[in-house]
Amino acid sequence: MLDWLKYRATVKSRVGDLSKLAPETVKGYLVLANPAIKRSISTRRCES
């Protein structure tokens, strides 16, 4: 079985590495992802 805490820590460190190598790429991803995240959160609130 996958250890999700270890997996999350690994992904977090790799994203940190990526942001050091290509900070504009990470910023662009966050700009594109934020509306989808906000929409997902607001949709969940409406369904409750």
RAHURA-V884835 format. One record per residue. N is the residue number from 0. RES is the residue in one letter. OMEGA is omega in whole degrees, -180 to 180 (* if undefined). Layout:
BEGIN
N:RES:OMEGA
N:RES:OMEGA
END
This chain:
BEGIN
0:M:-177
1:L:176
2:D:-173
3:W:179
4:L:178
5:K:179
6:Y:180
7:R:179
8:A:179
9:T:180
10:V:-179
11:K:180
12:S:179
13:R:176
14:V:175
15:G:177
16:D:-180
17:L:-179
18:S:176
19:K:-178
20:L:-175
21:A:-175
22:P:-180
23:E:178
24:T:180
25:V:178
26:K:178
27:G:178
28:Y:-179
29:L:177
30:V:-180
31:L:-175
32:A:-175
33:N:179
34:P:179
35:A:179
36:I:180
37:K:180
38:R:-180
39:S:180
40:I:-178
41:S:178
42:T:179
43:R:179
44:R:-180
45:C:-178
46:E:-175
47:S:*
END
